[in-house]
Amino acid sequence: MAVPKKRTSKTKRNQRKAVWKRKAALEAEKALSLGKSVLTGRSKGFFYPPDEEEEEEA
């Protein structure tokens, strides 16, 4: 198994963590935006058929 030869600096470690957190924040924002658009009925790129389920139950 590969073992790092030198210790990673705090700066590089913090930079990697910041990039990871920024990506997570952007994905969360996209998911929230998509959820809002689906609930309002304005979604263009997401298919959500709410009427089919209601017709089957009735």
C-alpha positions as CSV (number, residue, x, y, z in Angstrom):
1,M,0.0,0.0,0.0
2,A,1.2,3.5,-0.9
3,V,2.4,5.6,2.0
4,P,3.1,9.4,1.7
5,K,6.7,10.3,2.1
6,K,6.2,13.8,3.5
7,R,3.6,15.3,5.8
8,T,0.9,17.4,4.1
9,S,1.0,21.0,5.1
10,K,-1.9,22.6,7.0
11,T,-2.4,25.0,4.1
12,K,-2.9,22.2,1.5
13,R,-5.1,20.2,3.9
14,N,-7.3,23.2,4.6
15,Q,-7.5,24.2,0.9
16,R,-8.7,20.7,-0.1
17,K,-11.3,20.7,2.7
18,A,-12.5,24.2,1.5
19,V,-12.9,22.9,-2.1
20,W,-14.8,19.9,-0.9
21,K,-17.2,22.0,1.2
22,R,-17.7,24.5,-1.6
23,K,-18.7,21.7,-3.9
24,A,-21.1,20.3,-1.3
25,A,-22.7,23.7,-0.8
26,L,-23.2,24.2,-4.5
27,E,-24.9,20.8,-4.9
28,A,-27.1,21.5,-1.9
29,E,-28.2,24.8,-3.5
30,K,-29.0,23.1,-6.8
31,A,-31.0,20.4,-5.0
32,L,-33.0,23.0,-3.1
33,S,-33.6,25.0,-6.3
34,L,-34.8,21.9,-8.1
35,G,-37.1,21.0,-5.2
36,K,-38.6,24.5,-5.2
37,S,-39.2,24.5,-8.9
38,V,-40.9,21.1,-8.8
39,L,-43.2,22.2,-6.0
40,T,-44.2,25.4,-7.8
41,G,-44.7,23.5,-11.1
42,R,-42.2,25.6,-13.1
43,S,-39.6,22.8,-13.6
44,K,-38.4,22.4,-17.2
45,G,-35.7,19.7,-16.9
46,F,-37.4,17.4,-14.4
47,F,-40.4,15.2,-15.1
48,Y,-42.8,14.8,-12.2
49,P,-46.3,13.3,-13.1
50,P,-48.5,14.1,-10.1
51,D,-51.8,13.6,-12.0
52,E,-51.3,10.0,-12.9
53,E,-51.3,8.8,-9.2
54,E,-54.5,10.7,-8.4
55,E,-56.3,9.1,-11.4
56,E,-55.3,5.6,-10.4
57,E,-56.5,5.9,-6.9
58,A,-59.9,7.4,-7.9
